[in-house]
């Protein structure tokens, strides 16, 4: 159900067309905007958090994200660029309750853990996901 894996599978022909919900949002291209984070950046933050807690740090909640938004169409374009394949999709109306844009503030994670994402630009996320999906069966 997540956009990037669904786009990868659609580009490979391993699933039907992606459903793009909403093209009339007040964003750069009319599609919803979300914050994407590379799994390696997520893992690095967790390693730092374990060290922080093991060193006597206080348990707390921290947001992790790239602090940058990418629209659905920008994700599809990035997948098409790294895969050299079209992502088939069907436009649908907005879903009730979907937010226009969601971006995480990782300021507290940076201040508490010294963490910053280093692989969470959209191109890198899509390139590494494509490499994984190209070898997954």
Backbone as ProteinMPNN parsed JSONL, in Angstrom:
{"seq_chain_A": "XXXXXXXXXXXXXXXXXXXXXXXXXXXXXXXXXXXXXXXXXXXXXXXXXXXXXXXXXXXXXXXXXXXXXXXXXXXXXXXXXXXXXXXXXXXXXXXXXXXXXXXXXXXXXXXXXXXXXXXXXXXXXXXXXXXXXXXXX", "coords_chain_A": {"N_chain_A": [[0.812, -1.208, 0.0], [2.149, 1.121, 0.203], [3.553, 3.979, -1.4], [6.137, 4.057, -2.87], [7.085, 1.292, -2.983], [4.801, 0.242, -4.304], [4.853, 1.664, -6.714], [7.257, 0.712, -7.776], [6.666, -2.033, -8.186], [4.538, -1.774, -9.992], [5.864, -0.594, -12.173], [7.465, -2.71, -12.894], [5.607, -4.449, -13.808], [4.522, -6.245, -12.083], [2.292, -5.881, -10.658], [-0.995, -4.422, -10.927], [-2.02, -1.245, -12.416], [-0.995, 1.647, -10.603], [-2.891, 3.408, -8.173], [-3.638, 6.709, -8.167], [-4.5, 8.936, -5.897], [-6.189, 11.806, -5.908], [-5.708, 14.785, -7.565], [-5.931, 17.408, -7.334], [-4.855, 18.917, -5.294], [-3.529, 21.743, -3.47], [-0.676, 21.907, -4.331], [2.652, 21.695, -5.801], [2.196, 20.157, -8.12], [-0.388, 19.299, -7.945], [-0.751, 16.901, -6.623], [-0.69, 14.957, -3.562], [1.689, 15.616, -0.943], [4.478, 14.129, 0.63], [6.837, 13.133, 3.192], [9.768, 11.407, 2.711], [11.952, 8.81, 3.808], [15.083, 7.222, 3.781], [15.67, 3.782, 4.326], [18.15, 3.098, 5.393], [18.96, 5.449, 6.66], [16.995, 5.561, 8.599], [17.615, 3.237, 10.047], [20.179, 3.957, 10.981], [19.524, 6.031, 12.722], [18.174, 4.589, 14.676], [20.249, 3.018, 15.714], [21.865, 5.027, 16.838], [20.032, 5.891, 18.751], [19.846, 3.685, 20.47], [22.443, 3.701, 21.502], [22.367, 6.186, 22.784], [20.397, 5.743, 24.778], [21.637, 3.616, 26.156], [23.757, 4.967, 27.185], [22.656, 6.343, 29.252], [20.757, 8.191, 28.512], [17.574, 9.865, 28.494], [14.426, 8.346, 27.952], [12.528, 9.14, 25.117], [10.376, 10.547, 22.576], [11.089, 10.828, 19.159], [10.909, 12.459, 16.051], [11.583, 11.238, 12.799], [12.778, 12.038, 9.655], [13.155, 13.375, 6.318], [12.647, 16.0, 6.174], [11.874, 17.18, 3.881], [9.547, 17.525, 1.3], [7.984, 15.41, -1.108], [6.0, 15.171, -3.957], [3.342, 12.98, -5.079], [3.417, 12.684, -7.88], [6.081, 13.494, -8.329], [7.47, 11.421, -7.09], [6.685, 9.275, -8.735], [7.857, 10.12, -11.139], [10.572, 10.033, -10.402], [10.885, 7.281, -9.963], [10.411, 6.373, -12.555], [12.615, 7.526, -13.85], [14.861, 6.247, -12.637], [14.355, 3.609, -13.205], [13.959, 3.449, -15.905], [11.506, 2.861, -16.957], [7.993, 3.147, -17.537], [5.592, 4.082, -15.094], [2.622, 2.677, -14.706], [-0.501, 4.205, -14.066], [-3.649, 5.096, -12.56], [-5.81, 7.767, -12.299], [-7.603, 8.838, -9.481], [-10.311, 10.181, -7.484], [-9.697, 12.386, -4.659], [-9.091, 10.945, -1.436], [-11.148, 10.883, 1.407], [-10.087, 12.712, 4.197], [-7.342, 12.59, 3.657], [-4.265, 14.216, 4.031], [-2.95, 17.312, 2.76], [-0.167, 17.879, 2.732], [2.56, 16.325, 4.363], [5.252, 16.574, 6.46], [8.1, 15.665, 8.308], [9.619, 17.022, 11.239], [12.864, 16.777, 12.064], [14.397, 17.963, 13.935], [14.658, 17.648, 16.758], [15.688, 15.06, 16.885], [18.144, 15.482, 15.706], [19.272, 17.277, 17.54], [19.265, 15.721, 19.891], [20.417, 13.196, 19.266], [22.347, 13.725, 17.401], [21.782, 13.095, 14.844], [21.353, 13.099, 11.342], [19.718, 12.809, 8.215], [21.331, 11.121, 5.537], [21.014, 9.743, 3.219], [18.546, 10.246, 2.197], [17.559, 11.659, -0.019], [15.26, 11.913, -2.71], [15.97, 10.675, -5.152], [18.082, 8.873, -4.446], [16.723, 7.21, -2.641], [14.855, 6.036, -4.394], [16.575, 4.839, -6.294], [17.989, 2.885, -4.753], [15.838, 1.387, -3.842], [14.811, 0.479, -6.293], [16.95, -1.136, -7.133], [16.809, -3.124, -5.16], [14.17, -4.149, -5.549], [14.477, -5.082, -8.119], [15.927, -7.35, -7.811], [14.527, -8.882, -6.055], [12.285, -11.551, -5.571]], "CA_chain_A": [[0.0, 0.0, 0.0], [3.014, 2.298, 0.239], [3.737, 4.508, -2.752], [7.353, 3.671, -3.59], [7.021, -0.129, -3.38], [3.737, 0.041, -5.29], [5.336, 2.19, -7.996], [8.279, -0.23, -8.266], [5.983, -3.234, -8.68], [3.777, -1.4, -11.186], [6.829, -0.403, -13.263], [7.948, -4.041, -13.28], [4.501, -5.262, -14.293], [4.218, -7.256, -11.072], [0.987, -5.518, -10.107], [-1.737, -3.568, -11.844], [-1.702, 0.18, -12.336], [-1.039, 2.358, -9.334], [-4.014, 4.332, -8.053], [-3.192, 8.029, -7.736], [-5.673, 9.546, -5.271], [-6.191, 13.257, -5.779], [-4.845, 15.557, -8.457], [-6.371, 18.805, -7.195], [-4.323, 19.505, -4.068], [-2.774, 22.978, -3.701], [0.761, 21.607, -4.277], [3.352, 22.012, -7.05], [1.631, 19.464, -9.283], [-1.754, 18.875, -7.663], [-0.818, 15.641, -5.879], [-0.31, 15.069, -2.158], [3.125, 15.674, -0.665], [4.878, 13.381, 1.811], [8.251, 13.109, 3.557], [10.297, 10.055, 2.553], [13.226, 8.6, 4.476], [15.757, 5.992, 3.363], [15.721, 2.788, 5.396], [19.477, 3.161, 6.025], [18.925, 6.586, 7.585], [16.137, 5.128, 9.702], [18.406, 2.295, 10.849], [21.252, 4.709, 11.651], [18.907, 6.745, 13.845], [17.889, 3.614, 15.729], [21.532, 2.67, 16.335], [22.212, 6.16, 17.696], [19.091, 5.921, 19.874], [20.257, 2.639, 21.412], [23.623, 4.225, 22.186], [21.91, 7.279, 23.652], [19.74, 5.147, 25.943], [22.631, 2.843, 26.898], [24.608, 5.941, 27.861], [21.903, 7.019, 30.309], [19.809, 9.166, 27.983], [16.169, 9.727, 28.891], [13.51, 7.867, 26.909], [11.736, 10.22, 24.525], [9.909, 10.308, 21.209], [11.759, 11.68, 18.177], [10.493, 12.298, 14.663], [12.647, 11.016, 11.828], [12.349, 12.333, 8.296], [14.094, 14.168, 5.52], [12.17, 17.377, 6.282], [11.58, 17.647, 2.528], [8.39, 16.84, 0.754], [7.921, 15.044, -2.525], [4.622, 14.873, -4.347], [3.146, 11.666, -5.691], [3.939, 12.725, -9.253], [7.549, 13.554, -8.269], [7.92, 10.055, -6.796], [6.513, 8.482, -9.957], [8.885, 10.555, -12.082], [11.865, 9.508, -9.942], [10.881, 5.839, -10.231], [10.565, 6.209, -14.005], [13.984, 7.888, -14.218], [15.849, 5.243, -12.207], [14.031, 2.292, -13.77], [13.798, 3.568, -17.359], [10.207, 2.266, -17.281], [6.819, 3.932, -17.152], [4.782, 3.583, -13.991], [1.214, 2.823, -15.076], [-1.345, 4.635, -12.96], [-5.008, 5.541, -12.825], [-6.163, 8.861, -11.401], [-8.838, 8.688, -8.715], [-10.583, 11.358, -6.642], [-9.097, 12.429, -3.329], [-9.704, 10.15, -0.375], [-11.539, 11.702, 2.555], [-9.149, 12.725, 5.312], [-5.934, 12.655, 3.262], [-3.654, 15.535, 4.218], [-2.31, 17.91, 1.583], [1.278, 17.69, 2.841], [3.079, 15.878, 5.657], [6.706, 16.564, 6.546], [8.566, 15.504, 9.679], [10.717, 17.848, 11.721], [13.842, 15.926, 12.735], [15.255, 18.854, 14.727], [14.931, 17.059, 18.061], [16.573, 13.906, 16.66], [19.477, 16.037, 15.467], [19.776, 17.836, 18.802], [19.408, 14.674, 20.907], [21.256, 12.082, 18.829], [23.325, 14.136, 16.398], [21.378, 12.398, 13.62], [20.847, 13.778, 10.149], [19.647, 11.859, 7.102], [22.365, 11.321, 4.515], [20.638, 9.011, 2.004], [17.109, 10.399, 2.029], [17.072, 12.399, -1.178], [14.317, 11.05, -3.421], [16.657, 9.861, -6.164], [18.786, 7.779, -3.781], [15.703, 6.284, -2.141], [14.294, 5.283, -5.523], [17.623, 3.992, -6.888], [18.25, 1.707, -3.933], [14.617, 0.571, -3.858], [14.755, -0.2, -7.592], [17.94, -2.214, -7.099], [16.284, -4.205, -4.329], [13.011, -4.748, -6.205], [14.924, -5.764, -9.334], [16.505, -8.645, -7.435], [13.573, -9.605, -5.199], [11.358, -12.435, -6.3]], "C_chain_A": [[0.844, 1.256, 0.0], [3.42, 2.684, -1.18], [4.969, 3.966, -3.465], [7.354, 2.181, -3.929], [5.941, -0.403, -4.43], [4.157, 0.529, -6.666], [6.38, 1.263, -8.603], [7.611, -1.455, -8.896], [5.17, -2.937, -9.937], [4.709, -1.226, -12.387], [7.36, -1.741, -13.766], [6.841, -4.92, -13.851], [4.11, -6.365, -13.325], [2.947, -6.953, -10.308], [0.288, -4.654, -11.139], [-1.338, -2.118, -11.677], [-1.845, 0.729, -10.916], [-2.28, 3.24, -9.32], [-3.507, 5.627, -7.434], [-4.423, 8.769, -7.219], [-5.498, 11.044, -5.101], [-5.194, 13.942, -6.679], [-5.173, 17.053, -8.375], [-5.919, 19.44, -5.878], [-3.582, 20.799, -4.399], [-1.269, 22.755, -3.473], [1.365, 21.927, -5.64], [2.709, 21.38, -8.273], [0.232, 18.906, -9.047], [-1.882, 17.574, -6.899], [-0.294, 15.847, -4.457], [1.204, 14.981, -1.989], [3.419, 14.945, 0.643], [6.393, 13.451, 1.983], [8.714, 11.66, 3.462], [11.672, 9.961, 3.194], [13.794, 7.253, 4.024], [15.865, 5.054, 4.558], [17.077, 2.799, 6.098], [19.572, 4.331, 6.997], [18.082, 6.249, 8.811], [16.911, 4.186, 10.629], [19.512, 3.019, 11.62], [20.711, 5.466, 12.857], [18.617, 5.793, 14.999], [19.175, 3.179, 16.448], [21.967, 3.786, 17.281], [21.311, 6.22, 18.927], [19.447, 4.868, 20.915], [21.485, 3.104, 22.202], [23.277, 5.319, 23.175], [21.282, 6.713, 24.922], [20.733, 4.36, 26.8], [23.571, 3.756, 27.68], [23.88, 6.736, 28.933], [20.926, 8.069, 29.828], [18.374, 8.836, 28.375], [15.326, 9.267, 27.699], [12.635, 9.017, 26.421], [11.28, 9.803, 23.133], [10.573, 11.317, 20.281], [11.186, 11.412, 16.8], [11.728, 12.104, 13.791], [12.082, 11.28, 10.445], [13.385, 13.177, 7.598], [13.813, 15.66, 5.638], [11.896, 18.011, 4.923], [10.373, 16.873, 2.034], [8.567, 16.52, -0.712], [6.476, 14.7, -2.832], [4.552, 13.478, -4.966], [3.711, 11.659, -7.107], [5.466, 12.799, -9.28], [8.13, 12.172, -7.958], [7.811, 9.196, -8.048], [7.567, 8.847, -10.989], [10.255, 10.007, -11.682], [11.966, 8.009, -10.202], [11.085, 5.592, -11.721], [11.993, 6.513, -14.447], [14.976, 6.8, -13.836], [15.599, 3.878, -12.838], [14.032, 2.272, -15.298], [12.521, 2.852, -17.824], [9.097, 3.213, -16.846], [6.147, 3.269, -15.958], [3.325, 3.77, -14.412], [0.393, 3.245, -13.855], [-2.702, 5.089, -13.479], [-5.32, 6.64, -11.817], [-7.529, 8.6, -10.785], [-9.083, 9.972, -7.937], [-9.83, 11.26, -5.313], [-9.826, 11.477, -2.39], [-10.009, 11.079, 0.793], [-10.484, 11.584, 3.65], [-7.686, 12.771, 4.942], [-5.418, 14.09, 3.407], [-3.026, 16.017, 2.914], [-0.815, 17.602, 1.601], [1.638, 17.277, 4.26], [4.595, 15.829, 5.578], [7.101, 16.469, 8.012], [9.629, 16.545, 9.999], [11.638, 16.938, 12.521], [14.783, 16.742, 13.616], [15.629, 18.232, 16.071], [15.844, 15.831, 17.941], [18.002, 14.382, 16.415], [20.08, 16.551, 16.778], [20.086, 16.748, 19.825], [20.438, 13.625, 20.527], [22.408, 12.493, 17.916], [23.027, 13.531, 15.039], [20.922, 13.371, 12.543], [20.762, 12.745, 9.037], [20.71, 12.175, 6.057], [22.022, 10.635, 3.194], [19.187, 9.256, 1.601], [16.674, 11.379, 0.95], [16.261, 11.42, -2.027], [15.005, 10.153, -4.436], [17.361, 8.655, -5.537], [17.798, 6.745, -3.244], [15.189, 5.414, -3.278], [15.337, 4.378, -6.181], [17.857, 2.733, -6.064], [17.019, 0.803, -3.86], [14.511, -0.186, -5.175], [15.75, -1.365, -7.633], [17.427, -3.394, -6.285], [15.127, -4.91, -5.034], [13.399, -5.478, -7.486], [15.501, -7.14, -9.051], [15.58, -9.481, -6.567], [12.652, -10.463, -6.06], [10.063, -12.532, -5.596]], "O_chain_A": [[0.316, 2.352, -0.184], [3.604, 1.827, -2.044], [4.845, 3.456, -4.579], [7.608, 1.833, -5.082], [6.155, -1.198, -5.345], [3.856, -0.112, -7.673], [6.387, 1.049, -9.816], [7.956, -1.857, -10.007], [5.119, -3.761, -10.849], [4.384, -1.66, -13.492], [7.67, -1.879, -14.949], [7.113, -6.021, -14.329], [3.436, -7.319, -13.712], [2.57, -7.7, -9.405], [0.902, -4.207, -12.107], [-0.439, -1.793, -10.902], [-2.712, 0.309, -10.15], [-2.675, 3.764, -10.361], [-3.006, 5.633, -6.31], [-5.284, 9.178, -7.998], [-4.739, 11.492, -4.242], [-3.988, 13.716, -6.579], [-4.756, 17.847, -9.217], [-6.536, 20.395, -5.404], [-3.058, 20.937, -5.504], [-0.671, 23.327, -2.561], [0.657, 22.382, -6.539], [2.674, 21.988, -9.343], [-0.275, 18.13, -9.856], [-2.992, 17.169, -6.554], [0.449, 16.79, -4.187], [1.901, 14.354, -2.788], [2.711, 15.114, 1.636], [7.127, 13.781, 1.052], [8.11, 10.778, 4.072], [12.461, 10.904, 3.137], [13.063, 6.27, 3.904], [16.125, 5.496, 5.677], [17.141, 2.53, 7.298], [20.201, 4.212, 8.049], [18.431, 6.619, 9.932], [16.862, 4.329, 11.851], [19.75, 2.718, 12.79], [21.367, 5.533, 13.896], [18.794, 6.15, 16.164], [19.17, 2.995, 17.666], [22.391, 3.516, 18.404], [21.768, 6.558, 20.019], [19.36, 5.129, 22.114], [21.555, 2.924, 23.418], [23.83, 5.374, 24.274], [21.603, 7.159, 26.023], [20.68, 4.426, 28.028], [24.113, 3.364, 28.713], [24.426, 7.701, 29.468], [20.324, 8.771, 30.64], [18.016, 7.672, 28.561], [15.501, 9.748, 26.58], [12.074, 9.77, 27.219], [11.759, 8.808, 22.588], [10.615, 12.512, 20.575], [10.997, 10.256, 16.422], [12.772, 12.717, 14.014], [11.006, 10.784, 10.11], [14.358, 13.632, 8.199], [14.638, 16.487, 5.25], [11.71, 19.224, 4.82], [10.218, 15.69, 2.334], [9.212, 17.258, -1.457], [5.81, 14.018, -2.053], [5.569, 12.885, -5.326], [4.412, 10.722, -7.488], [6.088, 12.22, -10.171], [9.168, 11.799, -8.504], [8.745, 8.468, -8.385], [8.115, 7.963, -11.648], [11.017, 9.563, -12.542], [13.017, 7.52, -10.616], [11.845, 4.703, -12.106], [12.528, 5.833, -15.323], [15.85, 6.462, -14.633], [16.526, 3.082, -12.987], [14.097, 1.206, -15.911], [12.462, 2.312, -18.928], [9.255, 3.983, -15.899], [6.14, 2.045, -15.834], [2.842, 4.9, -14.471], [0.569, 2.715, -12.758], [-2.875, 5.416, -14.653], [-5.116, 6.461, -10.616], [-8.474, 8.199, -11.464], [-8.163, 10.767, -7.749], [-9.39, 10.184, -4.908], [-11.024, 11.236, -2.535], [-9.212, 11.957, 1.122], [-10.045, 10.484, 3.985], [-6.846, 12.973, 5.819], [-6.056, 15.043, 2.962], [-2.622, 15.214, 2.072], [-0.261, 17.123, 0.612], [1.098, 17.804, 5.232], [5.16, 15.131, 4.736], [6.499, 17.124, 8.863], [10.438, 16.905, 9.144], [11.233, 16.39, 13.546], [15.849, 16.26, 14.0], [16.79, 18.285, 16.477], [16.682, 15.597, 18.812], [18.958, 13.751, 16.868], [21.245, 16.292, 17.083], [21.074, 16.85, 20.552], [21.242, 13.208, 21.361], [23.331, 11.713, 17.682], [23.904, 13.459, 14.179], [20.201, 14.333, 12.81], [21.641, 11.891, 8.923], [20.959, 13.336, 5.734], [22.651, 10.902, 2.17], [18.654, 8.543, 0.751], [15.551, 11.881, 0.986], [16.557, 10.225, -2.051], [14.649, 8.981, -4.562], [17.246, 7.539, -6.043], [18.018, 5.542, -3.38], [15.099, 4.194, -3.14], [15.012, 3.261, -6.585], [17.918, 1.633, -6.615], [17.152, -0.42, -3.82], [14.159, -1.365, -5.182], [15.422, -2.45, -8.113], [17.598, -4.544, -6.688], [15.106, -6.139, -5.109], [12.704, -6.409, -7.893], [15.558, -7.993, -9.936], [15.827, -10.67, -6.367], [12.302, -10.08, -7.176], [9.16, -13.23, -6.058]]}, "name": "protein", "num_of_chains": 1, "seq": "XXXXXXXXXXXXXXXXXXXXXXXXXXXXXXXXXXXXXXXXXXXXXXXXXXXXXXXXXXXXXXXXXXXXXXXXXXXXXXXXXXXXXXXXXXXXXXXXXXXXXXXXXXXXXXXXXXXXXXXXXXXXXXXXXXXXXXXXX"}
